[in-house]
Amino acid sequence: MNIVLSRDQIRSVDRLAVERYKISGVALMENAGRNAAAIIDDAYGPAGKTLICCGAGNNGGDGCVIARHLHNRGWQVRLMLAGSDSQLTPDTAANYAIVQAMNVPITVALEWETQRSVARSIRDDEVVVDALLGTGFRGEVRSPTAETIGALNAAGKRATVAIDVPSGLDCDTGTPSNAAIRADLTITFAAMKRGFLAEAALACLGRIEVADIGTPPELIAEVAATGA
């Protein structure tokens, strides 16, 4: 289905999946991350190297699931949490705890100096996964995330993969903010986002893949048709 959804519509899809179909938020995150990991492995695997940059919100939770599944596929995985583990959303905290228990190397980077150090450590053969900011982002990227996005863009690397939306890109308008990830591949969930059709977004998106999160296609079509 070539369906395009707004920010509010994708929130409705998530809400109705939980309320009507009893699909938990953790299950939706698991489906999203597992399918995104499969796309990354197909594009850049097998058994590649990756730095996964996670924020404290649900986009970061998707990144944690991706970390687990790429690890299980034989990848060399390391993770940067750009924030505090005390600020994680509940679903993100659950998946972060799993990655911790697996002993995946994690750098908790609250300050710009630590985030800059991680960005400078990126290797030429490493795939950078952007799971910093999700579809809820609008406005300006605050410090130090803005500086970190710039450092990630400037780093020598194999490729950059954005999860759901490139961090710093408004998913409704397609307008890049004061800082925005320039991805080679964007893996977005459930449906295309309205802003992806804007010419201004093209430099940030790269190739786009839509990943299933386990929501019934009838629900996605209903929300697209009614704006519910």
Buried (B, 14 or more C-beta within 10 A) or exposed (E): EEBBBBBEBBBBBBEBBBEEEEBEBBBBBBBBBBBBBBBBBEBBBEEBBBBBBBBBBBBBBBBBBBBBBBBEBEBBBBBBBBBEBEBBBEBBBBBBEEBEEEEBEBBEBBEBEBBBBBBEEBBEEBBBBBBBBBBBBBEEBEEBBBBBBBBBBEBEBBBBBBBBBBBBBBBBBBBBBEBBBBBBBBBBBBBBBBBBEBEBBEEBBBEBBBBEBBBBEEBBEBBBEEEE
